[in-house]
Amino acid sequence: MSTIVAKIQIYANQEEQKALSDVMDWYSKACNFVSSDIFLTKELKQKKLHQALYSTIREEYGLGSQMACSVLIATIARYKSAKSNGHDWSRIEFKRPECDLVWNRDYSLNGKLFSVNTLEGRKKLRYQTKGMKKYFDGTWKFGTAKLVNKFNKWFLHIPMTKNFPELEESSVCNVVGVDLGINFLATSYDSKGNTQFFDGRKVKAKRGQYKATRKELQMCQTPSARKRIREMGQRENRYVTDVNHQVTKALVSQHPEGTLFVLEDLTGIRNATEKVKVRSRYVSVSWAFFQFRQMLEYKAKMNGQKVVLVSPKHTSQTCPKCGHVHRGNRDKKNHKFTCRNCDYQSNDDRIGAMNLHRLGINHLSKTEVVEQVSTI
């Protein structure tokens, strides 16, 4: 089963926009009310909080029964998340207006209109179908949506769930090693011996500009500078997400159903910062590799493909031709690999992708692979 968040734009007139704004505002106020109680009592059991606060939420904040329950659930979840992430116990504030809408309770779909619950009753709103038609073919299950207002536009962020068959490893017909990096965001090597490079130098340069501008603003220490830093951070996050979407979409679409993608397990990569020069840490360890992996996993599953993780140990130091392993085989500065044993030469990122392809073949050694080609 795969779940992705579809961002559906909805259209509202001035009166409807006010109704949407009001319900988001009062929902956030109710969350802060519950948050204050949790902070004082340290009570995180929904049943007890429901008994103590439900009536007040309904009466003082004007929310419906389902929204009142959603307020409790959302606030408890925020505290539990902070606790599991090791944060000290402190009062959590809901600073931005927000609202959770439960499917078939707070919102539903009636033909070409979304029916959204507000403090003034249901509002029937048109929505954007371009690029989103696949989610309305009756095979996707709608989850609890978030009502979002961004750039004066209104959206429903809806978790969409659908069952996709898991690719059996005995049915794999193509293995693709994918090496992730900075100068090349991704380098792939498949069972036909094809190599593809996804250039990351423009991305690296743009993020360098973000970093330099952020440093200048931090020196100002003014409210407007801090606001610009926050906005810049959000802009950079959107840019990184878009780049990861483009690369993962290209990888999935360029390979057939039955493809096995092999990635390095980069868990704990941020702990390697002490091995990287301070001036290089930002670009070296801050790229969203985990996000890339998540995107590739769900897109591959939807396309009848699969992702496996393997150990990154020696993938850039091993000769794919003779198997010789030596740190000196790789020239990081010039991005070149030269085997000290057999003199085989190639781009170092390509070598990483080739070794990942080989590890993918080894991973399938216990199953029957339909097509298997040499790694050279």
BAVO-513577 format. One line per field, with one value per residue (C-alpha): residue number from 1; x, y, z. Coordinates in steps of 0.02 Angstrom, whole numbers. Last residue first. Layout:
// residues N
k: [NUM, ...]
c1: [X, ...]
c2: [Y, ...]
c3: [Z, ...]
END
This chain:
// residues 376
k: [376, 375, 374, 373, 372, 371, 370, 369, 368, 367, 366, 365, 364, 363, 362, 361, 360, 359, 358, 357, 356, 355, 354, 353, 352, 351, 350, 349, 348, 347, 346, 345, 344, 343, 342, 341, 340, 339, 338, 337, 336, 335, 334, 333, 332, 331, 330, 329, 328, 327, 326, 325, 324, 323, 322, 321, 320, 319, 318, 317, 316, 315, 314, 313, 312, 311, 310, 309, 308, 307, 306, 305, 304, 303, 302, 301, 300, 299, 298, 297, 296, 295, 294, 293, 292, 291, 290, 289, 288, 287, 286, 285, 284, 283, 282, 281, 280, 279, 278, 277, 276, 275, 274, 273, 272, 271, 270, 269, 268, 267, 266, 265, 264, 263, 262, 261, 260, 259, 258, 257, 256, 255, 254, 253, 252, 251, 250, 249, 248, 247, 246, 245, 244, 243, 242, 241, 240, 239, 238, 237, 236, 235, 234, 233, 232, 231, 230, 229, 228, 227, 226, 225, 224, 223, 222, 221, 220, 219, 218, 217, 216, 215, 214, 213, 212, 211, 210, 209, 208, 207, 206, 205, 204, 203, 202, 201, 200, 199, 198, 197, 196, 195, 194, 193, 192, 191, 190, 189, 188, 187, 186, 185, 184, 183, 182, 181, 180, 179, 178, 177, 176, 175, 174, 173, 172, 171, 170, 169, 168, 167, 166, 165, 164, 163, 162, 161, 160, 159, 158, 157, 156, 155, 154, 153, 152, 151, 150, 149, 148, 147, 146, 145, 144, 143, 142, 141, 140, 139, 138, 137, 136, 135, 134, 133, 132, 131, 130, 129, 128, 127, 126, 125, 124, 123, 122, 121, 120, 119, 118, 117, 116, 115, 114, 113, 112, 111, 110, 109, 108, 107, 106, 105, 104, 103, 102, 101, 100, 99, 98, 97, 96, 95, 94, 93, 92, 91, 90, 89, 88, 87, 86, 85, 84, 83, 82, 81, 80, 79, 78, 77, 76, 75, 74, 73, 72, 71, 70, 69, 68, 67, 66, 65, 64, 63, 62, 61, 60, 59, 58, 57, 56, 55, 54, 53, 52, 51, 50, 49, 48, 47, 46, 45, 44, 43, 42, 41, 40, 39, 38, 37, 36, 35, 34, 33, 32, 31, 30, 29, 28, 27, 26, 25, 24, 23, 22, 21, 20, 19, 18, 17, 16, 15, 14, 13, 12, 11, 10, 9, 8, 7, 6, 5, 4, 3, 2, 1]
c1: [1568, 1442, 1398, 1215, 1073, 897, 758, 838, 796, 814, 951, 1078, 961, 1059, 1219, 1146, 1103, 1278, 1342, 1229, 1291, 1469, 1425, 1341, 1495, 1610, 1501, 1525, 1714, 1720, 1817, 1983, 2039, 2226, 2221, 2291, 2301, 2126, 2101, 1943, 1920, 1821, 1970, 1975, 1907, 2044, 1988, 2097, 2199, 2071, 2102, 1992, 2032, 1877, 1951, 1827, 1713, 1866, 1818, 1850, 1683, 1573, 1695, 1559, 1395, 1295, 1143, 967, 832, 707, 569, 475, 296, 271, 178, 313, 449, 362, 345, 525, 602, 516, 568, 749, 758, 684, 819, 953, 892, 1058, 1134, 1292, 1411, 1336, 1331, 1483, 1606, 1664, 1682, 1792, 1712, 1760, 1676, 1516, 1502, 1360, 1249, 1266, 1183, 1074, 1146, 1096, 1167, 1039, 995, 845, 764, 669, 520, 424, 542, 670, 666, 506, 571, 737, 659, 528, 665, 766, 620, 547, 718, 738, 564, 599, 764, 678, 536, 662, 759, 603, 558, 733, 725, 561, 636, 792, 684, 587, 750, 810, 646, 659, 838, 999, 1091, 1233, 1110, 1057, 1233, 1250, 1082, 1136, 1294, 1201, 1066, 1200, 1288, 1121, 1114, 1291, 1260, 1100, 1191, 1328, 1207, 1210, 1106, 1223, 1162, 1260, 1200, 1280, 1123, 1095, 1088, 1208, 1140, 1224, 1124, 1146, 1307, 1421, 1336, 1313, 1198, 1248, 1103, 1133, 998, 950, 833, 718, 663, 526, 612, 623, 434, 375, 245, 71, 4, -134, -188, -186, -205, -159, -249, -173, -325, -272, -319, -221, -171, 13, -25, -185, -195, -336, -260, -343, -382, -373, -446, -433, -377, -456, -609, -532, -514, -330, -283, -363, -238, -130, -265, -417, -415, -557, -730, -799, -959, -959, -1042, -1096, -1050, -914, -844, -863, -798, -899, -781, -863, -852, -962, -991, -827, -823, -757, -777, -855, -835, -646, -586, -530, -382, -367, -227, -195, -9, 65, 9, 113, 191, 227, 388, 452, 628, 646, 705, 623, 499, 444, 419, 317, 212, 176, 123, 17, -76, -116, -178, -286, -367, -405, -470, -596, -662, -663, -773, -898, -912, -811, -887, -730, -809, -947, -872, -696, -766, -870, -720, -598, -605, -685, -589, -426, -456, -494, -351, -216, -76, -88, 64, -56, 15, 81, -70, -189, -94, -92, -280, -308, -175, -265, -430, -350, -285, -461, -531, -413, -433, -624, -619, -504, -616, -771, -680, -627, -807, -866, -728, -754, -671, -572, -486, -310, -274, -105, -101, -4, 60, 17, 68, 0]
c2: [-192, -248, -405, -425, -514, -533, -640, -651, -811, -781, -818, -715, -566, -468, -512, -432, -278, -274, -273, -127, -36, -66, 8, 160, 193, 174, 299, 422, 397, 431, 291, 202, 19, 15, -170, -163, 22, 48, 226, 320, 503, 642, 762, 806, 638, 536, 358, 203, 271, 208, 31, -117, -228, -314, -345, -255, -162, -87, -50, 120, 208, 65, 32, 20, 97, -51, -95, -26, -98, -4, -85, -71, -99, 86, 134, 46, 143, 308, 263, 211, 348, 483, 407, 389, 569, 627, 529, 608, 785, 874, 940, 834, 898, 1066, 1134, 1039, 1113, 1264, 1156, 1027, 854, 709, 787, 794, 604, 598, 677, 517, 417, 314, 326, 150, 155, 135, -9, 12, -152, -138, -251, -119, -32, 106, 286, 332, 284, 373, 530, 541, 522, 663, 784, 753, 775, 942, 999, 953, 1048, 1203, 1195, 1182, 1329, 1437, 1389, 1434, 1598, 1642, 1607, 1708, 1851, 1856, 1859, 2005, 2099, 2073, 2140, 2047, 2116, 1988, 1847, 1931, 1922, 1738, 1697, 1780, 1676, 1513, 1546, 1583, 1419, 1331, 1401, 1345, 1168, 1155, 1213, 1086, 942, 857, 699, 573, 420, 260, 118, -52, -148, -201, -20, 113, 272, 430, 544, 721, 734, 866, 828, 640, 492, 329, 235, 54, -6, -190, -246, -396, -427, -560, -669, -513, -507, -328, -285, -258, -81, -40, 141, 282, 468, 588, 752, 925, 1032, 1197, 1381, 1519, 1686, 1635, 1485, 1443, 1261, 1149, 984, 823, 664, 520, 484, 308, 295, 175, 282, 372, 535, 526, 497, 663, 769, 843, 969, 937, 1101, 1114, 1193, 1226, 1182, 1263, 1170, 1261, 1431, 1368, 1275, 1101, 1076, 1001, 976, 1001, 913, 766, 781, 750, 754, 860, 869, 698, 603, 622, 706, 887, 952, 1141, 1267, 1447, 1473, 1493, 1329, 1337, 1192, 1217, 1137, 965, 949, 880, 701, 669, 549, 687, 815, 689, 645, 829, 859, 701, 756, 922, 844, 712, 837, 960, 816, 771, 949, 945, 790, 865, 1032, 1183, 1339, 1385, 1415, 1284, 1139, 1158, 1178, 1019, 917, 976, 863, 703, 715, 745, 587, 482, 556, 508, 635, 716, 820, 922, 1095, 1071, 967, 1106, 1239, 1129, 1104, 1292, 1310, 1180, 1273, 1433, 1340, 1274, 1449, 1523, 1383, 1393, 1581, 1578, 1452, 1557, 1714, 1625, 1573, 1753, 1813, 1675, 1506, 1394, 1235, 1179, 995, 950, 760, 681, 506, 341, 171, 0]
c3: [-879, -747, -846, -893, -803, -870, -795, -624, -530, -345, -218, -313, -315, -186, -280, -437, -334, -265, -445, -489, -334, -395, -564, -484, -377, -528, -622, -480, -491, -679, -765, -773, -765, -726, -675, -496, -452, -521, -582, -532, -573, -491, -507, -322, -266, -350, -316, -326, -181, -56, -114, -159, -307, -376, -549, -662, -541, -454, -274, -193, -226, -164, -21, 112, 53, 122, 19, 4, -111, -219, -321, -486, -543, -583, -424, -323, -413, -377, -192, -172, -280, -179, -13, -73, -131, 35, 126, 17, 54, 29, 190, 199, 67, 20, 198, 257, 132, 232, 387, 300, 300, 412, 564, 463, 455, 580, 447, 344, 483, 368, 192, 140, -36, -173, -291, -407, -463, -627, -662, -759, -877, -848, -910, -818, -646, -663, -738, -599, -468, -547, -566, -394, -312, -402, -347, -166, -168, -240, -114, 28, -43, -48, 131, 189, 94, 178, 349, 309, 242, 406, 504, 398, 425, 613, 614, 659, 506, 514, 485, 323, 251, 298, 219, 58, 52, 90, -40, -169, -127, -148, -324, -363, -299, -401, -556, -521, -492, -662, -674, -757, -851, -885, -998, -975, -1023, -842, -783, -718, -638, -575, -462, -397, -497, -422, -254, -240, -255, -342, -421, -475, -593, -609, -748, -772, -593, -584, -453, -345, -337, -362, -230, -301, -278, -155, -152, -25, -56, 85, 43, 50, 10, -63, -62, -150, -77, -86, 22, 117, 171, 230, 283, 229, 325, 201, 28, -44, -225, -351, -392, -542, -444, -402, -585, -633, -536, -674, -717, -606, -509, -383, -370, -197, -106, 66, 210, 367, 436, 553, 402, 325, 149, 5, -141, -310, -478, -427, -241, -150, 39, 181, 368, 395, 232, 244, 404, 384, 482, 503, 511, 558, 597, 769, 845, 1003, 1095, 1280, 1333, 1384, 1317, 1141, 1114, 946, 1026, 1145, 1006, 907, 1059, 1089, 908, 906, 1063, 979, 817, 905, 1022, 882, 774, 908, 910, 719, 722, 844, 757, 811, 890, 987, 1157, 1154, 1057, 1126, 1302, 1285, 1226, 1361, 1513, 1446, 1283, 1376, 1477, 1322, 1221, 1345, 1336, 1508, 1553, 1664, 1633, 1455, 1408, 1464, 1368, 1213, 1222, 1216, 1081, 975, 1002, 940, 787, 747, 772, 643, 516, 530, 508, 357, 267, 301, 242, 84, 52, 60, -56, -183, -166, -285, -230, -273, -239, -166, -171, -28, -63, 18, -49, 0]
END
